[in-house]
């Protein structure tokens, strides 16, 4: 079951969780600016943006809109190694989700326990750590849920032979971030869709979302495979009164370089269908 066993490096869809650590501890705000020089040097390593370009002075909201790796590193370093690690764990990464299915596995976040500076920097944009799809959708749902992480479940109720029923009740795992930080992050993710992913926009609705285009580790030779990626899109709607969350993931797509192009139209189509099916009224007229 790929949803609970298929671990993968999430890539840029992880950036909201990095940003949440800095927002919740109030070391940064959505409008905090930094100077993007296109790269960050750490020891003997150089981290660059996805397109190898420098974008100059940018806010934290623009870091998510433009998916800047250097901005994610800036947010992680502003929060600090231990704080960043604690928030990664608070969102449930690296632990089993507790869903009532067999053979559930957890992602690997050993790099944020290593104490090695470069490992924290790459983890800030979802590289060098891994998660299952269910871990990832549970974490993004926590942001939509005022910062509260819930235990996912698939069984609505048990019906016994005598006709009695035992209904599954929602169970909170922990408060990952404050409601204020969750609301700030939601507003930033709405801005991501409105200013970054036109193909995912739906007129009249506030939609929160983030894409990821992640490299695939080369398990035999080390490093990463050339020219192949995992595309993903996470989002929820209506953003400020959420009814559902969506995770889309494509392994090794061909002919399309970025998830913003491959998955944004699919996300929009699915979101429109759900909004119409449940007759969810628009946020704006």
C-alpha positions as CSV (number, residue, x, y, z in Angstrom):
1,X,0.0,0.0,0.0
2,X,1.9,3.0,-1.3
3,X,0.0,5.5,0.9
4,X,1.4,4.0,4.1
5,X,4.5,2.2,2.8
6,X,5.8,4.2,-0.1
7,X,8.4,6.5,1.5
8,X,9.8,9.3,-0.7
9,X,11.7,12.6,-0.3
10,X,8.9,15.2,-0.4
11,X,10.9,18.1,-1.9
12,X,9.4,21.6,-1.9
13,X,6.0,20.5,-0.4
14,X,8.0,20.4,2.8
15,X,8.8,24.1,2.8
16,X,5.5,25.1,4.6
17,X,6.6,23.0,7.6
18,X,10.0,24.7,7.7
19,X,8.3,28.0,7.6
20,X,5.9,27.1,10.4
21,X,8.8,26.6,12.8
22,X,10.0,30.2,12.2
23,X,6.4,31.6,12.3
24,X,5.3,29.8,15.4
25,X,8.4,30.9,17.3
26,X,8.0,34.4,15.9
27,X,11.5,34.7,14.7
28,X,10.1,35.5,11.3
29,X,6.8,36.8,9.9
30,X,5.2,36.4,6.5
31,X,6.5,39.8,5.5
32,X,10.1,39.3,6.8
33,X,12.5,39.9,3.9
34,X,15.9,38.5,3.1
35,X,18.3,38.9,0.1
36,X,18.3,35.9,-2.2
37,X,21.6,35.7,-3.9
38,X,20.7,32.5,-5.7
39,X,22.8,30.2,-3.6
40,X,23.9,29.4,-0.1
41,X,27.3,28.0,0.7
42,X,27.6,25.7,3.7
43,X,31.0,24.2,4.3
44,X,32.0,22.6,1.0
45,X,28.5,22.5,-0.3
46,X,26.5,25.0,-2.4
47,X,22.7,25.0,-2.3
48,X,21.0,26.8,-5.3
49,X,17.5,27.6,-6.3
50,X,15.6,25.3,-8.7
51,X,16.5,27.5,-11.7
52,X,19.9,28.6,-10.5
53,X,18.7,32.2,-10.4
54,X,18.9,34.9,-7.8
55,X,15.6,36.8,-7.0
56,X,17.0,39.6,-4.8
57,X,15.0,41.0,-1.8
58,X,12.0,38.6,-1.1
59,X,9.6,38.1,1.7
60,X,8.8,34.8,3.4
61,X,5.5,34.7,1.5
62,X,7.4,35.0,-1.8
63,X,9.8,32.3,-0.7
64,X,6.8,29.9,-0.8
65,X,5.3,31.5,-3.9
66,X,8.5,31.1,-5.9
67,X,9.6,28.0,-4.0
68,X,13.1,29.3,-3.2
69,X,15.5,26.8,-1.7
70,X,17.7,29.6,-0.3
71,X,14.6,31.1,1.5
72,X,13.8,27.7,3.1
73,X,17.4,27.5,4.4
74,X,17.1,31.1,5.7
75,X,13.9,30.2,7.6
76,X,15.4,27.0,9.0
77,X,18.6,28.8,10.1
78,X,16.5,31.6,11.7
79,X,14.6,29.1,13.7
80,X,17.7,27.1,14.7
81,X,18.6,23.4,14.4
82,X,16.9,22.1,17.5
83,X,13.7,24.1,17.0
84,X,13.4,23.0,13.4
85,X,13.9,19.4,14.4
86,X,11.2,19.7,17.1
87,X,8.7,21.1,14.7
88,X,9.4,18.4,12.1
89,X,8.6,15.8,14.8
90,X,5.6,17.8,16.0
91,X,4.0,17.4,12.6
92,X,4.4,13.6,12.9
93,X,7.2,13.1,10.5
94,X,9.4,10.1,11.4
95,X,6.6,8.3,13.3
96,X,3.9,6.0,12.3
97,X,0.5,7.7,11.8
98,X,-1.5,5.2,13.9
99,X,-3.9,4.5,11.1
100,X,-5.6,1.1,11.6
101,X,-4.0,-0.6,8.6
102,X,-1.3,-3.4,8.6
103,X,2.4,-2.9,7.8
104,X,2.4,0.9,8.3
105,X,5.9,2.3,8.1
106,X,7.3,5.7,9.1
107,X,9.4,8.1,7.0
108,X,13.1,8.7,7.8
109,X,14.1,12.0,9.5
110,X,17.5,10.8,10.8
111,X,19.2,13.8,9.1
112,X,17.5,16.2,11.5
113,X,19.0,14.3,14.4
114,X,22.5,14.3,13.0
115,X,23.7,17.7,14.2
116,X,25.3,18.2,10.7
117,X,24.5,21.7,9.4
118,X,24.2,20.8,5.8
119,X,21.6,18.1,6.6
120,X,19.3,20.6,8.3
121,X,19.7,22.9,5.3
122,X,18.7,20.3,2.8
123,X,15.9,19.0,5.0
124,X,14.4,22.6,5.0
125,X,13.3,22.0,1.4
126,X,12.5,18.4,1.8
127,X,15.7,16.7,0.6
128,X,17.6,14.0,2.6
129,X,14.5,13.1,4.6
130,X,11.5,11.0,3.6
131,X,7.8,10.5,4.5
132,X,4.9,8.4,3.4
133,X,2.0,10.0,1.6
134,X,-0.2,9.6,4.6
135,X,2.4,11.3,6.9
136,X,2.5,14.2,4.4
137,X,-1.3,14.6,4.0
138,X,-1.8,14.3,7.8
139,X,0.8,17.1,8.4
140,X,-0.7,19.5,5.8
141,X,-4.1,18.8,7.2
142,X,-2.8,19.9,10.6
143,X,-2.1,23.3,9.2
144,X,-5.6,23.4,7.8
145,X,-6.9,22.3,11.2
146,X,-5.7,25.3,13.2
147,X,-2.4,23.6,13.8
148,X,-3.8,20.4,15.4
149,X,-2.5,17.1,14.2
150,X,-5.1,14.3,14.1
151,X,-4.8,10.5,13.9
152,X,-6.0,9.4,10.5
153,X,-8.5,6.5,10.4
154,X,-10.3,4.5,7.7
155,X,-13.0,2.7,9.7
156,X,-16.0,4.8,10.4
157,X,-17.6,2.4,12.8
158,X,-17.7,-1.3,13.9
159,X,-21.0,-3.1,13.7
160,X,-21.3,-6.2,15.9
161,X,-23.4,-9.3,15.4
162,X,-25.9,-8.1,18.1
163,X,-26.4,-4.9,16.2
164,X,-24.5,-2.7,18.5
165,X,-22.1,-0.1,17.0
166,X,-18.9,1.4,18.0
167,X,-18.2,4.6,16.1
168,X,-14.6,5.9,15.5
169,X,-14.2,9.3,17.1
170,X,-11.7,11.8,15.9
171,X,-8.5,11.8,18.0
172,X,-6.1,14.6,18.4
173,X,-2.4,13.7,18.5
174,X,-0.9,17.0,19.4
175,X,-1.0,20.8,18.7
176,X,1.8,21.0,16.1
177,X,1.7,24.8,15.8
178,X,-0.5,27.6,17.2
179,X,-3.7,28.5,15.5
180,X,-2.2,32.0,14.8
181,X,0.8,30.5,13.0
182,X,-1.5,28.0,11.2
183,X,-3.6,30.9,10.0
184,X,-0.6,32.9,8.8
185,X,0.7,29.9,6.9
186,X,-2.7,29.3,5.3
187,X,-2.8,32.9,4.1
188,X,0.7,32.4,2.6
189,X,-0.4,29.2,0.9
190,X,-3.4,31.0,-0.5
191,X,-1.0,33.5,-1.9
192,X,1.1,30.7,-3.4
193,X,-1.9,29.5,-5.4
194,X,-3.1,33.0,-6.4
195,X,0.3,34.3,-7.4
196,X,2.2,31.2,-8.3
197,X,-0.1,28.5,-9.7
198,X,-2.7,30.0,-12.0
199,X,-3.7,26.6,-13.2
200,X,-4.9,25.6,-9.7
201,X,-6.9,28.8,-9.1
202,X,-10.7,28.5,-8.7
203,X,-12.7,31.8,-9.0
204,X,-14.5,32.7,-5.8
205,X,-12.6,30.3,-3.5
206,X,-9.5,30.6,-1.3
207,X,-7.4,27.6,-2.1
208,X,-4.2,26.8,-0.2
209,X,-1.6,24.7,-1.9
210,X,2.1,24.0,-2.6
211,X,3.9,22.0,-5.2
212,X,7.0,19.9,-5.0
213,X,9.5,18.6,-7.6
214,X,11.7,16.2,-5.8
215,X,14.9,14.4,-6.8
216,X,15.0,10.6,-6.5
217,X,17.9,9.1,-4.5
218,X,20.2,6.7,-6.3
219,X,20.2,3.8,-3.8
220,X,22.9,1.9,-5.6
221,X,25.5,4.6,-6.3
222,X,24.6,7.4,-3.9
223,X,23.5,10.9,-4.8
224,X,20.4,11.4,-7.0
225,X,19.2,10.0,-10.3
226,X,19.7,12.2,-13.3
227,X,16.6,13.6,-15.1
228,X,13.9,11.8,-13.1
229,X,11.7,13.4,-10.4
230,X,8.7,12.9,-8.2
231,X,6.0,15.6,-8.7
232,X,3.6,16.3,-5.8
233,X,0.9,18.8,-5.0
234,X,-0.7,19.3,-1.5
235,X,-3.6,21.6,-0.8
236,X,-6.8,22.2,1.1
237,X,-10.0,24.1,0.6
238,X,-11.8,26.3,1.5
239,X,-8.6,27.5,2.9
240,X,-9.9,29.3,6.0
241,X,-12.7,26.8,6.8
242,X,-11.3,23.6,5.3
243,X,-13.5,20.7,4.4
244,X,-10.9,18.5,2.6
245,X,-7.2,18.1,1.8
246,X,-5.7,16.6,-1.3
247,X,-2.3,15.1,-2.0
248,X,-1.4,14.3,-5.6
249,X,1.8,12.5,-6.5
250,X,3.4,11.3,-9.8
251,X,6.6,9.2,-10.0
252,X,8.9,9.9,-12.8
253,X,6.7,11.9,-15.1
254,X,7.8,12.3,-18.7
255,X,7.7,15.5,-20.8
256,X,6.9,17.9,-18.0
257,X,9.7,19.3,-15.8
258,X,7.8,20.9,-12.9
259,X,4.8,19.8,-10.7
260,X,3.3,23.2,-11.1
261,X,2.6,22.3,-14.8
262,X,1.9,18.6,-14.4
263,X,-0.4,18.6,-11.3
264,X,-1.9,22.0,-10.9
265,X,-4.7,21.4,-13.6
266,X,-5.5,18.0,-12.0
267,X,-5.7,19.6,-8.5
268,X,-8.0,22.2,-9.8
269,X,-10.3,19.7,-11.6
270,X,-10.5,17.5,-8.5
271,X,-11.1,20.4,-6.1
272,X,-13.8,21.9,-8.3
273,X,-15.5,18.5,-8.4
274,X,-15.5,18.2,-4.6
275,X,-16.6,21.8,-4.0
276,X,-19.6,21.2,-6.4
277,X,-20.4,17.7,-5.0
278,X,-20.7,18.9,-1.4
279,X,-22.2,22.2,-2.5
280,X,-19.7,24.3,-0.7
281,X,-20.4,27.9,-1.2
282,X,-17.7,30.3,-2.5
283,X,-15.7,32.6,-0.3
284,X,-16.1,35.5,-2.6
285,X,-18.7,36.5,-5.2
